[in-house]
Amino acid sequence: MGLFRREAGGGQGVPGARASGRRHDPRHPRPIGDRAVILCSVVGEAISTVKHASLDRRKLLLLQPVTPEGRPDGERFLALDTVGAGRGEVVLVNQEGR
């Protein structure tokens, strides 16, 4: 999973990202497994003494999915930090692969 920082003040998104113009209805949340991008709060770091060589010197973060209002929205999980995020920051997580 890759991380992207959320800019202060939100944003309008990418113009033309959805041809239909419809937006996701927050009253109908989907499980994390169906989401491509997840809004999360960094709640901690994980330390691994043994890991795959491709992850050497890469930080693992403990993340809590949150609603746009900042309320917890699902179970915590680990993600690979690619932007240098820290505890208390809000990040977007790009879920890749299976």
C-alpha positions in Angstrom: 0.0 0.0 0.0 1.3 3.4 -0.8 0.5 6.6 1.1 -0.5 10.0 -0.2 -0.7 13.0 2.1 -4.1 14.8 2.3 -3.7 18.5 1.7 -5.0 20.9 4.3 -8.5 22.2 3.4 -9.5 19.2 1.3 -9.9 19.7 -2.4 -12.3 19.3 -5.3 -10.7 16.2 -6.7 -9.7 15.5 -10.3 -11.9 17.1 -12.9 -13.4 14.6 -15.2 -12.5 11.6 -13.0 -16.1 10.4 -13.2 -17.9 10.8 -16.5 -21.3 10.3 -14.8 -20.8 13.1 -12.3 -22.1 10.9 -9.5 -20.2 10.9 -6.2 -19.9 8.1 -3.6 -22.8 8.3 -1.1 -21.1 8.2 2.4 -24.3 6.7 3.9 -23.4 3.4 2.1 -19.8 2.6 3.2 -18.0 -0.2 1.4 -15.6 -2.7 3.2 -11.9 -1.9 2.9 -11.5 -4.8 0.5 -13.6 -3.0 -2.1 -11.9 0.4 -1.8 -9.1 1.5 -4.1 -8.1 4.5 -1.9 -8.7 4.7 1.9 -8.7 7.8 4.2 -6.7 6.9 7.3 -5.1 8.4 10.4 -1.6 7.3 11.4 -1.8 5.9 14.9 1.6 4.3 15.2 4.6 2.5 13.7 5.5 -1.1 13.5 9.0 -2.5 14.0 10.1 -5.6 12.1 13.4 -7.2 12.9 13.1 -9.6 10.0 11.5 -8.7 6.7 11.9 -9.1 2.9 15.0 -7.4 1.5 12.8 -5.1 -0.7 11.3 -3.6 2.5 14.7 -2.9 4.1 14.9 0.6 5.5 11.2 1.2 4.7 8.9 2.2 7.6 5.7 0.4 8.4 2.8 2.4 9.8 -0.2 1.4 11.8 -3.2 3.1 10.3 -6.8 3.6 11.4 -9.4 4.1 8.6 -11.4 7.2 9.3 -14.5 9.0 7.9 -14.0 12.5 6.3 -15.1 13.8 9.7 -12.2 11.9 11.4 -14.3 9.2 13.2 -12.9 5.6 13.1 -14.2 3.6 10.2 -13.0 0.0 10.3 -10.1 -2.1 11.6 -6.5 -0.9 11.9 -4.0 -2.3 9.5 -0.3 -1.9 8.5 0.9 0.0 5.4 4.3 0.8 3.9 5.2 4.5 4.3 6.3 6.0 1.0 6.0 9.7 2.0 7.4 10.1 5.5 4.1 10.4 7.3 4.0 10.6 11.1 1.7 9.9 14.0 -1.5 12.0 14.0 -1.3 12.8 10.2 -4.2 12.0 7.9 -3.2 10.1 4.8 -4.7 8.5 1.7 -3.8 4.9 1.3 -3.6 3.4 -2.2 -4.5 -0.3 -1.9 -2.5 -2.3 -4.4 -2.3 -6.0 -5.3 -3.7 -9.0 -3.4 
